Amino acid sequence: MAKDISIAVLDNDSWSLRAIARWIDGSSPLYHVIWQTTSAAEAIHRCIYTNDKPNVLLLDMALNDATGISACTQIRKRTADIGIIGITAYDPERYKTDLALAGGQALIAKENLAHVCNKVLPIVAQGKSAEPNSFPTTKQAHDILAEQPSSFSQIKQLSPRELQVLRLYTQNNNTSEIASQLGISSNTVFSYIHRVSKKIGAKNRSETIRLCKKYDIL
């Protein structure tokens, strides 16, 4: 016998938030939206510290006070009890890898929500992955993120300048552009990246940035 599924929705657009919550409530007698918010901070708090934790959180990837990836990471580090479905008005491919690393179980384009959500919600509510080849289960993701391997402590100790260089790379600046913005040489930029990679045991710049994103540093 199918069980009721409690759902929460986080979306920075209040109109979209209300529309999604209303549609979910009306799409099945088994679905119940227990809360909705435009605040990432509120959603993170309610998912971790309160008694009204949902079975599934629908999480917008573009938020005002955080990123969807950051919110997912913070929640998943602390609990395996909530399935997380990313939603986006943009091309899902731009978020897919990062959401998987952050511990999400599915990613749906908002334009496809009505067609896909009914299939995905019951799966994710059980803590399973909607796409096993792309996303982890809630338990798999929590075990990885909660473990915080030795490189995590080193990431926490990166200097402000090292973090600044990494953030500029994530904003699609190349090495020459970063050097110009910071008033340093390209060789100095390379030195920062080499030093950071060595600190955290990463093989290259891409892996360094990926690890920092994974642990919600950038």
N, C-alpha and C positions, 0 to 999 in steps of 0.2 A: 504494500500500500504506500502510495506516494506521501511524503511528509511535507508539511508547510516549510517554506523557506523565508527567513527574515533577511531583508536587504537594506543596505544603506547606500546613499548616493552622494558623491562629492564632485561638484562641478562649479567652476568659477563663474559661469554664466547663470544668473538666477532664473532666466526664462527657460533655458535649456534644462536646468535642474528640475524645475517644476514639471516640465513636459515629460521628462524621462520618468520621474517618480510617478506621475499620473498614469502614464502608459503601462508601467510595470504593475501597478496596483490593479489595473483593469484587464491585464492580459491573462491572468490565471487566478483562480481562487486560492491557489497554494502560495502565491507570492504576496509578501507583506512588507512594504517599505516602512521601516520602524523609525528612521530619521533621514534627513537630508541636510546638506550644508554646503556653503560656498567657501568655507574655511578649512584649509588643510590642517591647521593646528588643532581645530576642534575635532576633525575626523580622526586624527592620530590619537588624540587623548581618549576619545570615546571607544576606539577600537582596542586600546591597550588597558585603560584604567577603570572603565565603568562597567555596569552590569548589562547595558543594552548593546552588547556586541552583536553584529549581524552575522549570519552565515556567509553572506557574500557582500563585498564592497565593490560598487561600480565607481571607478576612479578615473576622472578626467586627466589626461596627460599634461594639459596646459593650465596651470593654476596661477593665481595672483601672488600668494604668499609662500609658495614652494613649487617644486616640480612634482609631477605625478610619480616620477621615478624615486625621488627622495622620500615622498610620503609612503610609497610602497615598501621601500627599504626599511624605514623606521618601524613600520607595523610588523613586517615579516621577521625582523630580528627578534621580536618579543613574543610572537605568537604564531602557531601553526593552525589555529582554530578558524581563521577567516579566509575564505577564498577571495581572491582579488582579480577582478576583470578590468583591464584598462579600456577606456573609451576615448576616441579622438575624432575631431572633425578633419584632421589632416591624413596624409597617407600613413597607414599603420606601420609600414615597413621602417619608417624613420625611428620608431620607438621599440620595435619588437625585441631586438637583442637586449637593449638596456632594461626593458621591463622583465624579461626572463631572468636576467642577472639580479634584478631587484626582488625577485620572488613572486611575480605575478603568474596567474594560471591561464590567462587568455587576453586577447586584445581584439577589440571590435571597432570598426569604423562606425561613427554615429549614424551615417546614412543607411547602414545595414543592420542597425540595432533591432528593428522590429522583425527582421527575417532570421537573425542568428541567435538572439538572446535566449529565446525559449529553449533552444537546443543546448546552449552552453550553461545556463544557470544551474540546472540540476546536477550537472557534472561537477562544476566548480564548488557548489555547495557541499559536496562530499569531500572536498579537499583534493580532488583529482585535477589533472591537467586536461584542458580542452584540446590541446595539441601536444601529445607526449614527445614528439620530435623537436618541439620548439620551446615548450614551457615545462617547468618542474611542478611536482605536486607541492602542496603547502608544507608537508613534512620534509620533503627533500630540500626545499628552499630554506626553511627555518633552520634545519640542521647545519646547513652551510653557512648561513649568515650569522647565526648565534655562536658559531664556533670561534669566530674572530681569530684567524691564524696569526702567527707571529708577526707577519708583515703589517697587521693592523696597528700595532703599537708604534711601529716606525712611521706609518702614514700619519698618525696623530701628531707626530713630532716634526713634521715638515715645516720649514720656515715660511713666513709670509711671502717672501720673494719667490721661493720655490713654488708655492701654491699659485701665486700670481702668473708665473710663466705657464703653468699647466692650464690655468683657466683661459689664458689668451689662446692657447692652442685649441681648446674646446670651442672657442668662438670663431674657429676657421681662419685664424691668422697664421701666416707662415713664419718661418724663423726670422727672416729679414724684417718683416713687419713688427714682430715682437721686439727685436733688437732696437728698432727705430722708436717704438713707443716708450720703451724703458730707458732709452739713452745708453745702451750698452752694445757690445759687439755681438755678432752672430756666434762667435766662438764661446762667449760667456753664456749665451742662451743654451748652447749645446752642453756646456759644463754643468749648468743647473739640471738639465734633463738627465745627464749621465749620473750625477750625484744622487738624484732622487731615485732613479732606476736601481742603482746599487744599494741604496738604503732599504728598499722594499723587496729586493730580489726579483725585479721585473726584467724581462729580456730586452724590451725596447720601449719607445715612447708610447706606442699604442696600448701596450699592456699596462704601463704605468698609469695612464689616464683611465683605463678600464677599471683597475683596482681601486683607484681613488674615487671613482663614481660608485663602484659597488659598495664601498663603505661610507658613502654619503659625505665625502670630504669636499668635493667640488660642487 
